[in-house]
């Protein structure tokens, strides 16, 4: 299925992109609950480190690529949200 999807977009001149999974900022959509992640510098202290969030959607990263001049792009990726 992924092979067919990629072929579909590749045949039409789209570029496959991969946006970051982690963000230093939380999402702006008040209806989505992002998953927090702590990047620990010391594995012996996993609860101490920089706070990040897993992306709830690749939309912002893709819009940044488009505004930077990317033309036709697509992404097959993952998104993470906490269950309500």
PyMOL Python script that loads the backbone (N, CA, C, O; Angstrom):
from pymol import cmd

cmd.read_pdbstr("""\
ATOM      1  N   UNK A   1       0.817  -1.179   0.000  1.00  0.00           N
ATOM      2  CA  UNK A   1       0.000   0.000   0.000  1.00  0.00           C
ATOM      3  C   UNK A   1       0.874   1.263   0.000  1.00  0.00           C
ATOM      4  O   UNK A   1       0.621   2.197  -0.760  1.00  0.00           O
ATOM      5  N   UNK A   2       1.907   1.282   0.860  1.00  0.00           N
ATOM      6  CA  UNK A   2       2.812   2.447   0.878  1.00  0.00           C
ATOM      7  C   UNK A   2       3.531   2.600  -0.454  1.00  0.00           C
ATOM      8  O   UNK A   2       3.727   3.716  -0.935  1.00  0.00           O
ATOM      9  N   UNK A   3       3.917   1.496  -1.040  1.00  0.00           N
ATOM     10  CA  UNK A   3       4.605   1.540  -2.329  1.00  0.00           C
ATOM     11  C   UNK A   3       3.698   2.164  -3.397  1.00  0.00           C
ATOM     12  O   UNK A   3       4.154   2.973  -4.204  1.00  0.00           O
ATOM     13  N   UNK A   4       2.437   1.793  -3.399  1.00  0.00           N
ATOM     14  CA  UNK A   4       1.491   2.365  -4.365  1.00  0.00           C
ATOM     15  C   UNK A   4       1.254   3.850  -4.093  1.00  0.00           C
ATOM     16  O   UNK A   4       1.168   4.652  -5.024  1.00  0.00           O
ATOM     17  N   UNK A   5       1.152   4.205  -2.835  1.00  0.00           N
ATOM     18  CA  UNK A   5       0.971   5.603  -2.477  1.00  0.00           C
ATOM     19  C   UNK A   5       2.160   6.449  -2.929  1.00  0.00           C
ATOM     20  O   UNK A   5       1.995   7.512  -3.527  1.00  0.00           O
ATOM     21  N   UNK A   6       3.352   5.958  -2.631  1.00  0.00           N
ATOM     22  CA  UNK A   6       4.563   6.692  -3.039  1.00  0.00           C
ATOM     23  C   UNK A   6       4.668   6.784  -4.558  1.00  0.00           C
ATOM     24  O   UNK A   6       5.037   7.829  -5.094  1.00  0.00           O
ATOM     25  N   UNK A   7       4.353   5.716  -5.239  1.00  0.00           N
ATOM     26  CA  UNK A   7       4.404   5.731  -6.705  1.00  0.00           C
ATOM     27  C   UNK A   7       3.422   6.766  -7.255  1.00  0.00           C
ATOM     28  O   UNK A   7       3.751   7.495  -8.191  1.00  0.00           O
ATOM     29  N   UNK A   8       2.232   6.834  -6.684  1.00  0.00           N
ATOM     30  CA  UNK A   8       1.220   7.796  -7.114  1.00  0.00           C
ATOM     31  C   UNK A   8       1.775   9.220  -7.062  1.00  0.00           C
ATOM     32  O   UNK A   8       1.693   9.964  -8.039  1.00  0.00           O
ATOM     33  N   UNK A   9       2.339   9.589  -5.914  1.00  0.00           N
ATOM     34  CA  UNK A   9       2.870  10.950  -5.768  1.00  0.00           C
ATOM     35  C   UNK A   9       4.161  11.149  -6.562  1.00  0.00           C
ATOM     36  O   UNK A   9       4.356  12.203  -7.167  1.00  0.00           O
ATOM     37  N   UNK A  10       5.036  10.158  -6.564  1.00  0.00           N
ATOM     38  CA  UNK A  10       6.280  10.275  -7.328  1.00  0.00           C
ATOM     39  C   UNK A  10       6.001  10.471  -8.814  1.00  0.00           C
ATOM     40  O   UNK A  10       6.670  11.268  -9.472  1.00  0.00           O
ATOM     41  N   UNK A  11       5.019   9.749  -9.345  1.00  0.00           N
ATOM     42  CA  UNK A  11       4.667   9.872 -10.771  1.00  0.00           C
ATOM     43  C   UNK A  11       4.145  11.262 -11.117  1.00  0.00           C
ATOM     44  O   UNK A  11       4.156  11.656 -12.283  1.00  0.00           O
ATOM     45  N   UNK A  12       3.694  11.995 -10.126  1.00  0.00           N
ATOM     46  CA  UNK A  12       3.157  13.329 -10.344  1.00  0.00           C
ATOM     47  C   UNK A  12       4.128  14.433  -9.949  1.00  0.00           C
ATOM     48  O   UNK A  12       3.764  15.609  -9.923  1.00  0.00           O
ATOM     49  N   UNK A  13       5.373  14.048  -9.639  1.00  0.00           N
ATOM     50  CA  UNK A  13       6.415  15.029  -9.372  1.00  0.00           C
ATOM     51  C   UNK A  13       6.456  15.564  -7.955  1.00  0.00           C
ATOM     52  O   UNK A  13       7.101  16.582  -7.703  1.00  0.00           O
ATOM     53  N   UNK A  14       5.788  14.907  -7.028  1.00  0.00           N
ATOM     54  CA  UNK A  14       5.831  15.336  -5.633  1.00  0.00           C
ATOM     55  C   UNK A  14       7.114  14.848  -4.977  1.00  0.00           C
ATOM     56  O   UNK A  14       7.664  13.813  -5.353  1.00  0.00           O
ATOM     57  N   UNK A  15       7.578  15.596  -4.001  1.00  0.00           N
ATOM     58  CA  UNK A  15       8.765  15.242  -3.229  1.00  0.00           C
ATOM     59  C   UNK A  15       8.325  14.741  -1.859  1.00  0.00           C
ATOM     60  O   UNK A  15       7.561  15.413  -1.166  1.00  0.00           O
ATOM     61  N   UNK A  16       8.805  13.563  -1.467  1.00  0.00           N
ATOM     62  CA  UNK A  16       8.479  13.060  -0.134  1.00  0.00           C
ATOM     63  C   UNK A  16       9.379  13.750   0.882  1.00  0.00           C
ATOM     64  O   UNK A  16      10.592  13.835   0.691  1.00  0.00           O
ATOM     65  N   UNK A  17       8.780  14.242   1.962  1.00  0.00           N
ATOM     66  CA  UNK A  17       9.516  14.936   3.014  1.00  0.00           C
ATOM     67  C   UNK A  17       9.255  14.238   4.343  1.00  0.00           C
ATOM     68  O   UNK A  17       8.315  13.457   4.485  1.00  0.00           O
ATOM     69  N   UNK A  18      10.104  14.539   5.300  1.00  0.00           N
ATOM     70  CA  UNK A  18       9.932  14.025   6.655  1.00  0.00           C
ATOM     71  C   UNK A  18      10.191  15.171   7.626  1.00  0.00           C
ATOM     72  O   UNK A  18      11.321  15.642   7.757  1.00  0.00           O
ATOM     73  N   UNK A  19       9.159  15.605   8.292  1.00  0.00           N
ATOM     74  CA  UNK A  19       9.276  16.706   9.236  1.00  0.00           C
ATOM     75  C   UNK A  19       9.643  16.164  10.617  1.00  0.00           C
ATOM     76  O   UNK A  19       9.455  14.976  10.875  1.00  0.00           O
ATOM     77  N   UNK A  20      10.156  17.001  11.498  1.00  0.00           N
ATOM     78  CA  UNK A  20      10.578  16.537  12.824  1.00  0.00           C
ATOM     79  C   UNK A  20       9.419  15.958  13.648  1.00  0.00           C
ATOM     80  O   UNK A  20       8.289  16.443  13.581  1.00  0.00           O
ATOM     81  N   UNK A  21       9.720  14.930  14.412  1.00  0.00           N
ATOM     82  CA  UNK A  21       8.731  14.328  15.306  1.00  0.00           C
ATOM     83  C   UNK A  21       8.646  15.073  16.630  1.00  0.00           C
ATOM     84  O   UNK A  21       7.597  15.084  17.273  1.00  0.00           O
ATOM     85  N   UNK A  22       9.743  15.695  17.039  1.00  0.00           N
ATOM     86  CA  UNK A  22       9.785  16.410  18.313  1.00  0.00           C
ATOM     87  C   UNK A  22       9.762  17.918  18.080  1.00  0.00           C
ATOM     88  O   UNK A  22      10.329  18.428  17.114  1.00  0.00           O
ATOM     89  N   UNK A  23       9.098  18.603  18.985  1.00  0.00           N
ATOM     90  CA  UNK A  23       9.042  20.062  18.913  1.00  0.00           C
ATOM     91  C   UNK A  23       9.352  20.643  20.284  1.00  0.00           C
ATOM     92  O   UNK A  23       8.969  20.079  21.309  1.00  0.00           O
ATOM     93  N   UNK A  24      10.039  21.759  20.295  1.00  0.00           N
ATOM     94  CA  UNK A  24      10.314  22.455  21.554  1.00  0.00           C
ATOM     95  C   UNK A  24       9.088  23.243  22.011  1.00  0.00           C
ATOM     96  O   UNK A  24       9.026  23.691  23.156  1.00  0.00           O
ATOM     97  N   UNK A  25       8.121  23.409  21.121  1.00  0.00           N
ATOM     98  CA  UNK A  25       6.884  24.129  21.439  1.00  0.00           C
ATOM     99  C   UNK A  25       5.710  23.167  21.384  1.00  0.00           C
ATOM    100  O   UNK A  25       5.696  22.225  20.591  1.00  0.00           O
ATOM    101  N   UNK A  26       4.735  23.415  22.232  1.00  0.00           N
ATOM    102  CA  UNK A  26       3.523  22.608  22.204  1.00  0.00           C
ATOM    103  C   UNK A  26       2.641  23.053  21.042  1.00  0.00           C
ATOM    104  O   UNK A  26       2.917  24.078  20.419  1.00  0.00           O
ATOM    105  N   UNK A  27       1.613  22.320  20.750  1.00  0.00           N
ATOM    106  CA  UNK A  27       0.732  22.654  19.628  1.00  0.00           C
ATOM    107  C   UNK A  27      -0.151  23.834  19.986  1.00  0.00           C
ATOM    108  O   UNK A  27      -0.368  24.125  21.163  1.00  0.00           O
ATOM    109  N   UNK A  28      -0.657  24.509  18.971  1.00  0.00           N
ATOM    110  CA  UNK A  28      -1.517  25.658  19.193  1.00  0.00           C
ATOM    111  C   UNK A  28      -2.995  25.293  19.116  1.00  0.00           C
ATOM    112  O   UNK A  28      -3.846  26.119  19.443  1.00  0.00           O
ATOM    113  N   UNK A  29      -3.312  24.097  18.698  1.00  0.00           N
ATOM    114  CA  UNK A  29      -4.701  23.645  18.609  1.00  0.00           C
ATOM    115  C   UNK A  29      -5.188  23.242  19.993  1.00  0.00           C
ATOM    116  O   UNK A  29      -4.700  22.267  20.564  1.00  0.00           O
ATOM    117  N   UNK A  30      -6.124  23.965  20.522  1.00  0.00           N
ATOM    118  CA  UNK A  30      -6.571  23.719  21.891  1.00  0.00           C
ATOM    119  C   UNK A  30      -7.341  22.411  22.033  1.00  0.00           C
ATOM    120  O   UNK A  30      -7.600  21.966  23.152  1.00  0.00           O
ATOM    121  N   UNK A  31      -7.706  21.794  20.921  1.00  0.00           N
ATOM    122  CA  UNK A  31      -8.453  20.538  20.971  1.00  0.00           C
ATOM    123  C   UNK A  31      -7.540  19.312  20.927  1.00  0.00           C
ATOM    124  O   UNK A  31      -8.025  18.183  21.001  1.00  0.00           O
ATOM    125  N   UNK A  32      -6.250  19.515  20.810  1.00  0.00           N
ATOM    126  CA  UNK A  32      -5.299  18.410  20.756  1.00  0.00           C
ATOM    127  C   UNK A  32      -4.404  18.424  21.982  1.00  0.00           C
ATOM    128  O   UNK A  32      -3.907  19.476  22.386  1.00  0.00           O
ATOM    129  N   UNK A  33      -4.202  17.268  22.563  1.00  0.00           N
ATOM    130  CA  UNK A  33      -3.312  17.140  23.712  1.00  0.00           C
ATOM    131  C   UNK A  33      -2.022  16.469  23.270  1.00  0.00           C
ATOM    132  O   UNK A  33      -2.027  15.281  22.947  1.00  0.00           O
ATOM    133  N   UNK A  34      -0.904  17.215  23.248  1.00  0.00           N
ATOM    134  CA  UNK A  34       0.363  16.633  22.804  1.00  0.00           C
ATOM    135  C   UNK A  34       0.956  15.705  23.866  1.00  0.00           C
ATOM    136  O   UNK A  34       0.645  15.813  25.052  1.00  0.00           O
ATOM    137  N   UNK A  35       1.810  14.798  23.412  1.00  0.00           N
ATOM    138  CA  UNK A  35       2.489  13.864  24.302  1.00  0.00           C
ATOM    139  C   UNK A  35       3.829  14.483  24.716  1.00  0.00           C
ATOM    140  O   UNK A  35       4.681  14.728  23.862  1.00  0.00           O
ATOM    141  N   UNK A  36       4.026  14.740  26.019  1.00  0.00           N
ATOM    142  CA  UNK A  36       5.300  15.320  26.461  1.00  0.00           C
ATOM    143  C   UNK A  36       6.414  14.277  26.479  1.00  0.00           C
ATOM    144  O   UNK A  36       6.182  13.098  26.746  1.00  0.00           O
ATOM    145  N   UNK A  37       7.622  14.741  26.189  1.00  0.00           N
ATOM    146  CA  UNK A  37       8.807  13.884  26.170  1.00  0.00           C
ATOM    147  C   UNK A  37       9.933  14.648  26.861  1.00  0.00           C
ATOM    148  O   UNK A  37      10.099  15.847  26.639  1.00  0.00           O
ATOM    149  N   UNK A  38      10.699  13.963  27.690  1.00  0.00           N
ATOM    150  CA  UNK A  38      11.868  14.575  28.314  1.00  0.00           C
ATOM    151  C   UNK A  38      13.117  13.947  27.713  1.00  0.00           C
ATOM    152  O   UNK A  38      13.288  12.729  27.757  1.00  0.00           O
ATOM    153  N   UNK A  39      13.984  14.774  27.156  1.00  0.00           N
ATOM    154  CA  UNK A  39      15.255  14.285  26.612  1.00  0.00           C
ATOM    155  C   UNK A  39      16.319  14.440  27.686  1.00  0.00           C
ATOM    156  O   UNK A  39      16.808  15.540  27.946  1.00  0.00           O
ATOM    157  N   UNK A  40      16.659  13.345  28.289  1.00  0.00           N
ATOM    158  CA  UNK A  40      17.609  13.354  29.397  1.00  0.00           C
ATOM    159  C   UNK A  40      19.036  13.294  28.885  1.00  0.00           C
ATOM    160  O   UNK A  40      19.358  12.468  28.031  1.00  0.00           O
ATOM    161  N   UNK A  41      19.879  14.149  29.392  1.00  0.00           N
ATOM    162  CA  UNK A  41      21.302  14.122  29.045  1.00  0.00           C
ATOM    163  C   UNK A  41      21.992  12.949  29.739  1.00  0.00           C
ATOM    164  O   UNK A  41      22.968  12.404  29.224  1.00  0.00           O
ATOM    165  N   UNK A  42      21.485  12.566  30.898  1.00  0.00           N
ATOM    166  CA  UNK A  42      22.062  11.476  31.683  1.00  0.00           C
ATOM    167  C   UNK A  42      21.010  10.375  31.820  1.00  0.00           C
ATOM    168  O   UNK A  42      19.981  10.601  32.458  1.00  0.00           O
ATOM    169  N   UNK A  43      21.232   9.200  31.246  1.00  0.00           N
ATOM    170  CA  UNK A  43      20.233   8.134  31.308  1.00  0.00           C
ATOM    171  C   UNK A  43      19.933   7.659  32.723  1.00  0.00           C
ATOM    172  O   UNK A  43      18.922   6.995  32.952  1.00  0.00           O
ATOM    173  N   UNK A  44      20.798   7.992  33.670  1.00  0.00           N
ATOM    174  CA  UNK A  44      20.536   7.622  35.065  1.00  0.00           C
ATOM    175  C   UNK A  44      19.526   8.552  35.711  1.00  0.00           C
ATOM    176  O   UNK A  44      19.014   8.265  36.793  1.00  0.00           O
ATOM    177  N   UNK A  45      19.233   9.676  35.045  1.00  0.00           N
ATOM    178  CA  UNK A  45      18.252  10.638  35.537  1.00  0.00           C
ATOM    179  C   UNK A  45      17.249  10.954  34.417  1.00  0.00           C
ATOM    180  O   UNK A  45      17.222  12.074  33.908  1.00  0.00           O
ATOM    181  N   UNK A  46      16.432   9.975  34.036  1.00  0.00           N
ATOM    182  CA  UNK A  46      15.552  10.152  32.867  1.00  0.00           C
ATOM    183  C   UNK A  46      14.474  11.214  33.025  1.00  0.00           C
ATOM    184  O   UNK A  46      13.901  11.666  32.034  1.00  0.00           O
ATOM    185  N   UNK A  47      14.191  11.619  34.260  1.00  0.00           N
ATOM    186  CA  UNK A  47      13.161  12.634  34.460  1.00  0.00           C
ATOM    187  C   UNK A  47      13.727  14.058  34.451  1.00  0.00           C
ATOM    188  O   UNK A  47      12.979  15.023  34.607  1.00  0.00           O
ATOM    189  N   UNK A  48      15.026  14.188  34.271  1.00  0.00           N
ATOM    190  CA  UNK A  48      15.653  15.507  34.234  1.00  0.00           C
ATOM    191  C   UNK A  48      16.219  15.757  32.842  1.00  0.00           C
ATOM    192  O   UNK A  48      17.092  15.032  32.366  1.00  0.00           O
ATOM    193  N   UNK A  49      15.705  16.792  32.209  1.00  0.00           N
ATOM    194  CA  UNK A  49      16.174  17.122  30.872  1.00  0.00           C
ATOM    195  C   UNK A  49      15.261  18.128  30.207  1.00  0.00           C
ATOM    196  O   UNK A  49      14.339  18.666  30.820  1.00  0.00           O
ATOM    197  N   UNK A  50      15.536  18.365  28.963  1.00  0.00           N
ATOM    198  CA  UNK A  50      14.782  19.354  28.198  1.00  0.00           C
ATOM    199  C   UNK A  50      13.399  18.812  27.834  1.00  0.00           C
ATOM    200  O   UNK A  50      13.275  17.669  27.397  1.00  0.00           O
ATOM    201  N   UNK A  51      12.357  19.635  28.016  1.00  0.00           N
ATOM    202  CA  UNK A  51      11.011  19.191  27.653  1.00  0.00           C
ATOM    203  C   UNK A  51      10.743  19.382  26.156  1.00  0.00           C
ATOM    204  O   UNK A  51      11.079  20.416  25.580  1.00  0.00           O
ATOM    205  N   UNK A  52      10.146  18.389  25.554  1.00  0.00           N
ATOM    206  CA  UNK A  52       9.728  18.434  24.152  1.00  0.00           C
ATOM    207  C   UNK A  52       8.346  17.824  24.046  1.00  0.00           C
ATOM    208  O   UNK A  52       7.822  17.270  25.013  1.00  0.00           O
ATOM    209  N   UNK A  53       7.756  17.931  22.857  1.00  0.00           N
ATOM    210  CA  UNK A  53       6.459  17.325  22.600  1.00  0.00           C
ATOM    211  C   UNK A  53       6.521  16.597  21.268  1.00  0.00           C
ATOM    212  O   UNK A  53       7.137  17.071  20.313  1.00  0.00           O
ATOM    213  N   UNK A  54       5.868  15.428  21.217  1.00  0.00           N
ATOM    214  CA  UNK A  54       5.733  14.713  19.957  1.00  0.00           C
ATOM    215  C   UNK A  54       4.716  15.453  19.096  1.00  0.00           C
ATOM    216  O   UNK A  54       3.734  15.986  19.611  1.00  0.00           O
ATOM    217  N   UNK A  55       4.950  15.486  17.792  1.00  0.00           N
ATOM    218  CA  UNK A  55       4.065  16.232  16.914  1.00  0.00           C
ATOM    219  C   UNK A  55       2.669  15.612  16.883  1.00  0.00           C
ATOM    220  O   UNK A  55       2.523  14.390  16.851  1.00  0.00           O
ATOM    221  N   UNK A  56       1.660  16.455  16.892  1.00  0.00           N
ATOM    222  CA  UNK A  56       0.281  15.997  16.768  1.00  0.00           C
ATOM    223  C   UNK A  56      -0.137  15.945  15.302  1.00  0.00           C
ATOM    224  O   UNK A  56      -1.119  15.292  14.951  1.00  0.00           O
ATOM    225  N   UNK A  57       0.611  16.635  14.456  1.00  0.00           N
ATOM    226  CA  UNK A  57       0.340  16.667  13.027  1.00  0.00           C
ATOM    227  C   UNK A  57       1.588  17.204  12.322  1.00  0.00           C
ATOM    228  O   UNK A  57       2.276  18.065  12.871  1.00  0.00           O
ATOM    229  N   UNK A  58       1.888  16.718  11.127  1.00  0.00           N
ATOM    230  CA  UNK A  58       3.034  17.267  10.384  1.00  0.00           C
ATOM    231  C   UNK A  58       2.719  18.579   9.671  1.00  0.00           C
ATOM    232  O   UNK A  58       3.564  19.118   8.956  1.00  0.00           O
ATOM    233  N   UNK A  59       1.509  19.091   9.865  1.00  0.00           N
ATOM    234  CA  UNK A  59       1.049  20.259   9.111  1.00  0.00           C
ATOM    235  C   UNK A  59       1.975  21.464   9.236  1.00  0.00           C
ATOM    236  O   UNK A  59       2.335  22.065   8.223  1.00  0.00           O
ATOM    237  N   UNK A  60       2.366  21.829  10.451  1.00  0.00           N
ATOM    238  CA  UNK A  60       3.201  23.023  10.634  1.00  0.00           C
ATOM    239  C   UNK A  60       4.549  22.860   9.936  1.00  0.00           C
ATOM    240  O   UNK A  60       5.004  23.776   9.251  1.00  0.00           O
ATOM    241  N   UNK A  61       5.184  21.714  10.100  1.00  0.00           N
ATOM    242  CA  UNK A  61       6.464  21.480   9.432  1.00  0.00           C
ATOM    243  C   UNK A  61       6.350  21.536   7.925  1.00  0.00           C
ATOM    244  O   UNK A  61       7.235  22.056   7.247  1.00  0.00           O
ATOM    245  N   UNK A  62       5.262  21.002   7.400  1.00  0.00           N
ATOM    246  CA  UNK A  62       5.067  21.023   5.952  1.00  0.00           C
ATOM    247  C   UNK A  62       4.778  22.444   5.462  1.00  0.00           C
ATOM    248  O   UNK A  62       5.240  22.833   4.390  1.00  0.00           O
ATOM    249  N   UNK A  63       4.024  23.212   6.234  1.00  0.00           N
ATOM    250  CA  UNK A  63       3.761  24.601   5.847  1.00  0.00           C
ATOM    251  C   UNK A  63       5.052  25.417   5.850  1.00  0.00           C
ATOM    252  O   UNK A  63       5.238  26.294   5.007  1.00  0.00           O
ATOM    253  N   UNK A  64       5.934  25.128   6.790  1.00  0.00           N
ATOM    254  CA  UNK A  64       7.228  25.817   6.805  1.00  0.00           C
ATOM    255  C   UNK A  64       8.030  25.501   5.551  1.00  0.00           C
ATOM    256  O   UNK A  64       8.668  26.387   4.983  1.00  0.00           O
ATOM    257  N   UNK A  65       8.004  24.251   5.116  1.00  0.00           N
ATOM    258  CA  UNK A  65       8.709  23.872   3.886  1.00  0.00           C
ATOM    259  C   UNK A  65       8.097  24.583   2.684  1.00  0.00           C
ATOM    260  O   UNK A  65       8.822  25.073   1.819  1.00  0.00           O
ATOM    261  N   UNK A  66       6.780  24.642   2.626  1.00  0.00           N
ATOM    262  CA  UNK A  66       6.120  25.335   1.515  1.00  0.00           C
ATOM    263  C   UNK A  66       6.452  26.821   1.501  1.00  0.00           C
ATOM    264  O   UNK A  66       6.686  27.397   0.438  1.00  0.00           O
ATOM    265  N   UNK A  67       6.472  27.444   2.674  1.00  0.00           N
ATOM    266  CA  UNK A  67       6.783  28.875   2.722  1.00  0.00           C
ATOM    267  C   UNK A  67       8.252  29.152   2.411  1.00  0.00           C
ATOM    268  O   UNK A  67       8.615  30.267   2.036  1.00  0.00           O
ATOM    269  N   UNK A  68       9.090  28.133   2.568  1.00  0.00           N
ATOM    270  CA  UNK A  68      10.513  28.286   2.243  1.00  0.00           C
ATOM    271  C   UNK A  68      10.790  27.997   0.761  1.00  0.00           C
ATOM    272  O   UNK A  68      11.935  28.069   0.316  1.00  0.00           O
ATOM    273  N   UNK A  69       9.736  27.668   0.001  1.00  0.00           N
ATOM    274  CA  UNK A  69       9.925  27.490  -1.434  1.00  0.00           C
ATOM    275  C   UNK A  69       9.700  26.082  -1.949  1.00  0.00           C
ATOM    276  O   UNK A  69       9.801  25.853  -3.154  1.00  0.00           O
ATOM    277  N   UNK A  70       9.397  25.133  -1.079  1.00  0.00           N
ATOM    278  CA  UNK A  70       9.095  23.786  -1.568  1.00  0.00           C
ATOM    279  C   UNK A  70       7.843  23.864  -2.427  1.00  0.00           C
ATOM    280  O   UNK A  70       6.951  24.676  -2.177  1.00  0.00           O
ATOM    281  N   UNK A  71       7.789  23.020  -3.432  1.00  0.00           N
ATOM    282  CA  UNK A  71       6.674  23.086  -4.370  1.00  0.00           C
ATOM    283  C   UNK A  71       5.612  22.047  -3.999  1.00  0.00           C
ATOM    284  O   UNK A  71       4.749  22.312  -3.162  1.00  0.00           O
ATOM    285  N   UNK A  72       5.673  20.911  -4.598  1.00  0.00           N
ATOM    286  CA  UNK A  72       4.698  19.841  -4.361  1.00  0.00           C
ATOM    287  C   UNK A  72       5.332  18.813  -3.426  1.00  0.00           C
ATOM    288  O   UNK A  72       6.286  18.134  -3.804  1.00  0.00           O
ATOM    289  N   UNK A  73       4.807  18.699  -2.215  1.00  0.00           N
ATOM    290  CA  UNK A  73       5.390  17.784  -1.228  1.00  0.00           C
ATOM    291  C   UNK A  73       4.302  16.892  -0.632  1.00  0.00           C
ATOM    292  O   UNK A  73       3.116  17.218  -0.664  1.00  0.00           O
ATOM    293  N   UNK A  74       4.740  15.766  -0.092  1.00  0.00           N
ATOM    294  CA  UNK A  74       3.843  14.899   0.661  1.00  0.00           C
ATOM    295  C   UNK A  74       4.651  14.217   1.746  1.00  0.00           C
ATOM    296  O   UNK A  74       5.880  14.159   1.688  1.00  0.00           O
ATOM    297  N   UNK A  75       3.930  13.697   2.745  1.00  0.00           N
ATOM    298  CA  UNK A  75       4.599  13.009   3.846  1.00  0.00           C
ATOM    299  C   UNK A  75       3.751  11.831   4.294  1.00  0.00           C
ATOM    300  O   UNK A  75       2.535  11.942   4.452  1.00  0.00           O
ATOM    301  N   UNK A  76       4.409  10.714   4.494  1.00  0.00           N
ATOM    302  CA  UNK A  76       3.798   9.558   5.140  1.00  0.00           C
ATOM    303  C   UNK A  76       4.475   9.480   6.493  1.00  0.00           C
ATOM    304  O   UNK A  76       5.634   9.078   6.595  1.00  0.00           O
ATOM    305  N   UNK A  77       3.756   9.863   7.524  1.00  0.00           N
ATOM    306  CA  UNK A  77       4.416   9.967   8.817  1.00  0.00           C
ATOM    307  C   UNK A  77       3.519   9.564   9.960  1.00  0.00           C
ATOM    308  O   UNK A  77       2.436   9.009   9.774  1.00  0.00           O
ATOM    309  N   UNK A  78       3.998   9.858  11.133  1.00  0.00           N
ATOM    310  CA  UNK A  78       3.286   9.525  12.348  1.00  0.00           C
ATOM    311  C   UNK A  78       2.891  10.801  13.084  1.00  0.00           C
ATOM    312  O   UNK A  78       3.565  11.828  13.000  1.00  0.00           O
ATOM    313  N   UNK A  79       1.794  10.704  13.795  1.00  0.00           N
ATOM    314  CA  UNK A  79       1.339  11.802  14.637  1.00  0.00           C
ATOM    315  C   UNK A  79       0.935  11.204  15.986  1.00  0.00           C
ATOM    316  O   UNK A  79       0.482  10.061  16.057  1.00  0.00           O
ATOM    317  N   UNK A  80       1.101  11.977  17.037  1.00  0.00           N
ATOM    318  CA  UNK A  80       0.874  11.474  18.386  1.00  0.00           C
ATOM    319  C   UNK A  80      -0.054  12.423  19.140  1.00  0.00           C
ATOM    320  O   UNK A  80       0.145  13.638  19.145  1.00  0.00           O
ATOM    321  N   UNK A  81      -1.065  11.845  19.772  1.00  0.00           N
ATOM    322  CA  UNK A  81      -2.011  12.630  20.580  1.00  0.00           C
ATOM    323  C   UNK A  81      -2.435  11.787  21.773  1.00  0.00           C
ATOM    324  O   UNK A  81      -2.572  10.568  21.671  1.00  0.00           O
ATOM    325  N   UNK A  82      -2.638  12.446  22.892  1.00  0.00           N
ATOM    326  CA  UNK A  82      -3.137  11.750  24.060  1.00  0.00           C
ATOM    327  C   UNK A  82      -4.619  11.489  23.893  1.00  0.00           C
ATOM    328  O   UNK A  82      -5.344  12.316  23.342  1.00  0.00           O
ATOM    329  N   UNK A  83      -5.063  10.353  24.363  1.00  0.00           N
ATOM    330  CA  UNK A  83      -6.488  10.019  24.277  1.00  0.00           C
ATOM    331  C   UNK A  83      -7.277  10.887  25.237  1.00  0.00           C
ATOM    332  O   UNK A  83      -6.814  11.199  26.334  1.00  0.00           O
ATOM    333  N   UNK A  84      -8.441  11.262  24.826  1.00  0.00           N
ATOM    334  CA  UNK A  84      -9.292  12.119  25.665  1.00  0.00           C
ATOM    335  C   UNK A  84     -10.015  11.302  26.715  1.00  0.00           C
ATOM    336  O   UNK A  84     -10.776  11.854  27.511  1.00  0.00           O
TER     337      UNK A  84
END
""", "prot")
cmd.dss("prot")
cmd.show_as("cartoon", "prot")
cmd.util.cbc("prot")
cmd.orient("prot")
